[in-house]
Amino acid sequence: MATKSFSISLRDDGTARLSFIYRTPRQTGISRLSCDLAAAGLARLAAFCEICDLQPARTLPLGLDLDALALRWVPGTPGMLHILRMGRQSAGTVAAPFHDLHAELEEATDRCLAMARTSRRGRIIWELLGGCGRPEALPAHLPPDEADHILHRLSEITLLSLAGDAANPKSGLSRKLRRTRSSDEAAEHVGAALSAQARLLFPSGGLPHAGAPAPDGALARGLA
């Protein structure tokens, strides 16, 4: 059995360093994959893991490109992530248990959510999310308590995905949030982002299942 472990070092400025250390059979020593994460990159990673965790069947193909590492959730390998070092054509892919990364990111996710909720524009986004209706992609047959739970988590994922964009004063979302006359446009922007996250989870308005693979970076763009 290969020995593998994730670790994440959180810094006071909101950035972090993600490391994955593993040992393979018939090889001496250990190998390491690592990546520095800006605050926005850490939020994208947290959102990626949360949307993966919401998939009971673990079969919807998803991907996230970070500065130095690419993460892929590949159908047919339930509970596993594929990790690839970016920019190295000859580098092989390493498989790692998703649960290990998700558990390691628990504190980081809580911190990202707290920072997003307390930021000036993050507070506005959270309020707008509270006013959004139920996305059409959520199946009608879900029990009310389960639907509320999923909607709350999807709202958190959407907040994480939009907070970095809103913090950029040149972004379209930031301009919409700054201008009172654009309040309706901001609400539509946030509602569309929530619906997009719901479609990632329920691509056909039903239970998650394997479909056509999303292009590389598709989820990364959605979580930027």
Phi, psi and omega per residue, in radians:
M1 nan 2.430 3.086
A2 -1.428 2.458 3.079
T3 -1.629 2.188 -3.065
K4 -2.408 2.577 3.098
S5 -2.794 2.502 3.043
F6 -1.745 2.632 2.951
S7 -2.568 2.558 3.096
I8 -2.323 2.255 3.133
S9 -1.824 2.028 -3.126
L10 -1.587 2.408 3.128
R11 -1.925 2.774 -3.069
D12 -1.123 -0.451 -3.100
D13 -1.485 0.112 3.109
G14 1.637 -0.129 3.090
T15 -1.508 3.036 -3.106
A16 -2.761 2.946 3.027
R17 -2.256 2.159 3.124
L18 -1.755 2.281 3.120
S19 -2.274 2.526 3.064
F20 -2.267 2.002 -3.110
I21 -1.910 2.301 -3.108
Y22 -2.521 2.680 3.105
R23 -2.170 2.262 -3.111
T24 -1.859 2.617 3.114
P25 -1.066 2.617 3.074
R26 1.131 0.282 3.045
Q27 -2.282 2.459 3.120
T28 -1.509 2.679 3.100
G29 1.344 -3.052 -3.134
I30 -2.129 2.773 3.072
S31 -2.036 2.700 -3.083
R32 -2.388 2.373 2.929
L33 -2.039 2.312 -3.100
S34 -2.526 2.811 -3.070
C35 -2.743 2.251 2.992
D36 -1.402 2.425 -3.084
L37 -2.128 2.184 2.928
A38 -1.197 2.933 -3.121
A39 -1.003 -0.700 3.127
A40 -1.176 -0.659 3.117
G41 -1.153 -0.665 3.097
L42 -1.126 -0.709 3.109
A43 -1.125 -0.692 3.111
R44 -1.118 -0.708 3.116
L45 -1.117 -0.756 3.127
A46 -1.086 -0.739 3.129
A47 -1.133 -0.712 3.110
F48 -1.030 -0.810 -3.122
C49 -1.168 -0.608 3.136
E50 -1.200 -0.697 3.132
I51 -1.212 -0.599 3.058
C52 -1.142 -0.706 -3.099
D53 -1.156 -0.430 -3.135
L54 -1.402 -0.068 -3.110
Q55 -1.589 1.788 -3.138
P56 -1.035 -0.684 -3.073
A57 -1.463 -0.265 3.128
R58 0.937 0.732 -3.079
T59 -2.198 -0.057 3.140
L60 -1.394 2.149 -3.116
P61 -1.208 2.239 3.132
L62 -2.416 2.711 3.109
G63 -2.588 2.638 3.096
L64 -2.461 2.209 3.084
D65 -1.797 2.102 3.037
L66 -1.753 -3.056 -3.095
D67 -1.097 -0.665 -3.055
A68 -2.153 -0.256 -3.086
L69 -2.264 2.613 3.024
A70 -2.034 2.341 3.107
L71 -1.974 2.346 -3.138
R72 -2.306 2.281 2.978
W73 -1.741 1.923 -2.979
V74 -1.865 2.253 3.076
P75 -1.000 2.516 -3.138
G76 1.645 -0.126 3.085
T77 -2.213 1.151 -3.041
P78 -1.013 2.358 3.106
G79 1.386 0.122 -3.083
M80 -2.156 2.540 2.981
L81 -1.906 2.583 2.992
H82 -1.846 2.262 -3.072
I83 -2.041 2.290 -3.116
L84 -2.311 2.322 3.059
R85 -1.283 2.217 -3.087
M86 -1.255 2.537 3.013
G87 1.438 0.122 3.131
R88 -2.209 1.772 -3.051
Q89 -1.080 -0.552 -3.065
S90 -1.529 -0.129 -3.087
A91 -1.221 2.428 3.115
G92 -1.479 2.942 3.117
T93 -1.658 2.408 3.118
V94 -1.918 2.320 3.087
A95 -1.664 2.435 -3.119
A96 -2.504 2.570 3.121
P97 -1.128 2.226 3.122
F98 -1.058 -0.682 -3.089
H99 -0.982 -0.654 -3.113
D100 -1.104 -0.762 3.119
L101 -1.189 -0.758 -3.119
H102 -1.069 -0.741 3.131
A103 -1.157 -0.705 -3.136
E104 -1.146 -0.513 -3.081
L105 -1.523 0.018 -3.034
E106 -0.990 -0.865 3.141
E107 -1.143 -0.724 -3.135
A108 -1.103 -0.694 3.135
T109 -1.126 -0.773 3.112
D110 -1.058 -0.697 -3.130
R111 -1.197 -0.735 3.117
C112 -1.063 -0.749 3.131
L113 -1.137 -0.729 -3.140
A114 -1.110 -0.748 -3.141
M115 -1.151 -0.683 -3.138
A116 -1.176 -0.737 -3.104
R117 -1.181 -0.542 -3.079
T118 -1.623 -0.206 3.082
S119 -1.219 2.703 -3.031
R120 -1.019 -0.897 -3.114
R121 -1.394 -0.460 3.075
G122 -1.094 -0.658 3.096
R123 -1.074 -0.711 3.140
I124 -1.143 -0.765 3.135
I125 -1.051 -0.767 -3.123
W126 -1.097 -0.686 3.090
E127 -1.138 -0.733 3.119
L128 -1.125 -0.666 3.100
L129 -1.100 -0.619 3.115
G130 -1.129 -0.404 3.134
G131 -1.658 -0.007 -3.136
C132 -1.331 2.515 3.042
G133 -1.349 3.067 3.124
R134 -1.209 2.179 3.134
P135 -1.049 2.480 -3.113
E136 -1.076 -0.465 -3.087
A137 -1.208 -0.383 3.116
L138 -1.197 2.204 -3.091
P139 -1.058 2.449 -3.114
A140 -1.189 -0.394 -3.055
H141 -1.437 -0.053 -3.133
L142 -1.146 2.378 3.045
P143 -1.045 2.575 -3.070
P144 -0.928 -0.765 -3.114
D145 -1.126 -0.728 3.127
E146 -1.159 -0.724 3.129
A147 -1.100 -0.727 3.120
D148 -1.115 -0.712 3.130
H149 -1.106 -0.808 -3.134
I150 -1.137 -0.723 -3.135
L151 -1.109 -0.685 3.116
H152 -1.111 -0.777 -3.135
R153 -1.199 -0.652 3.067
L154 -1.115 -0.617 3.083
S155 -1.136 -0.701 3.097
E156 -1.136 -0.734 3.110
I157 -1.077 -0.738 3.134
T158 -1.142 -0.703 3.083
L159 -1.035 -0.798 3.121
L160 -1.082 -0.686 -3.072
S161 -1.266 -0.460 -3.072
L162 -1.725 -0.339 -3.016
A163 -1.054 -0.750 -3.138
G164 -1.126 -0.717 3.122
D165 -1.134 -0.710 -3.122
A166 -1.182 -0.508 -3.136
A167 -1.283 -0.301 3.111
N168 -1.451 1.945 -3.054
P169 -1.090 -0.289 -3.119
K170 -1.617 -0.103 -3.084
S171 -1.326 2.719 3.112
G172 -1.088 -0.703 3.137
L173 -1.120 -0.734 3.139
S174 -1.055 -0.737 3.130
R175 -1.129 -0.695 3.124
K176 -1.134 -0.639 -3.130
L177 -1.285 -0.465 -3.112
R178 -1.378 -0.492 -2.998
R179 -1.769 2.179 -3.136
T180 -1.038 -0.677 -3.092
R181 -1.222 -0.209 3.139
S182 -1.753 0.229 -3.044
S183 -1.061 -0.676 3.117
D184 -1.150 -0.680 3.106
E185 -1.136 -0.673 3.116
A186 -1.127 -0.727 3.125
A187 -1.116 -0.699 3.105
E188 -1.145 -0.687 3.121
H189 -1.071 -0.848 -3.119
V190 -1.149 -0.740 3.126
G191 -1.097 -0.677 3.110
A192 -1.156 -0.647 3.109
A193 -1.154 -0.702 3.088
L194 -1.103 -0.750 3.122
S195 -1.109 -0.651 3.123
A196 -1.125 -0.702 3.096
Q197 -1.148 -0.655 3.105
A198 -1.118 -0.656 3.134
R199 -1.218 -0.526 3.035
L200 -1.083 -0.671 -3.102
L201 -1.396 -0.697 -3.118
F202 -2.187 1.364 -3.005
P203 -1.117 -0.372 -3.128
S204 -2.171 0.391 -3.135
G205 1.262 0.291 3.129
G206 -2.362 -2.778 -3.134
L207 -1.171 2.559 3.132
P208 -0.988 2.429 3.135
H209 -2.649 2.952 3.139
A210 -1.280 2.273 3.105
G211 -2.333 -2.782 3.102
A212 -1.153 2.281 -3.104
P213 -1.048 2.403 3.068
A214 -1.254 2.552 3.117
P215 -1.051 2.633 3.093
D216 -0.935 2.318 3.098
G217 1.482 -0.024 -3.099
A218 -1.088 -0.802 3.120
L219 -1.215 -0.618 3.120
A220 -1.023 -0.722 3.119
R221 -1.152 -0.676 3.131
G222 -1.176 -0.440 -3.099
L223 -1.792 0.109 -3.073
A224 -1.162 nan nan
